[in-house]
Amino acid sequence: MSRVHPFTFNVEPDPLREARYRWTVCEGTQIRLRSPRSYSTKEEAVIEATKVAERLSASELNNG
C-alpha cells in the first residue's frame, strides 16, 4: 500500500518582483521550505514545488 506524503505547497506572486512567483512547501501547518528564487511563470513554480515535496517525502520514507 502506498503512503500519501504529508507535504503540501502554495504558489503565490512574489511580493518583491512583479509577475514572478514563489513556492512554499508545508508539512501540516508548518512551513518546511521556501523557494530560494522566484520563477517567471506560475507553472514553473508548481513544477519545482512538486519536485521538492516529492524529494522531501522520499527522504522521510528513507529515514523513517
Secondary structure by P-SEA (a helix, b strand, c coil): cbbbbcbbbbbbccccccccbbbbbbcccccccccccccccaaaaaaaaaaaaaaaaaaaaaac
